[in-house]
């Protein structure tokens, strides 16, 4: 392989690595409060996209070296091939199984249909982990606002609309009430301890 061709391959690999990283960034920023729901769903895959970026960067670093003998080329291929196959398998499994979780409940605000309360089980194991979100808008302009994530130890019971623009999250030990502003943002919750139930 000529030096010019090798340099071209190195820069192509680096460009692809940078592209994978840049594709991931909008998904990462959309995973924050007020982020776009669809952008997060399609692009927030760190294992797949960042793993691809790292694999391409490593491949570009290896491609810089000149392997003059046939045995050196075979040795390089023998080391890199399993790494690339394993990386592709892990990325594929992360894409397939690392979805948005299992939807448990979805309730629109009684006063406006473009505000939806969503409860999703995002656990990878049998024990549930509940993510409660407010979804505002629709289609590609839909945004999400997180109310919290609770597992079994936190004693999550339910999340409901307790009135127009008012969400109540009930836990075993306390009740959190959130107020939804006109623009869809959430105010600070008011927290009230739940009275102990007699056995």
Secondary structure, DSSP 8 states (H G I E B T S, - for coil): --HHHHHHHHHHHHHHHHHHHHHHHHHHHHTSTTEEHHHHHHH--HHHHHHHHHHHHHHHHHHTS---SHHHHHHHHHHHHHHHHHHHHHHHHHHHH-SS-EEEEEEEETTEEEEEEEEEE--SSSS-EEEEEEEES-GGG-EEEEEEEEEGGGTEEEEEEEETTEEEEEESSEEEEEEB-TTS-B---EEEE------
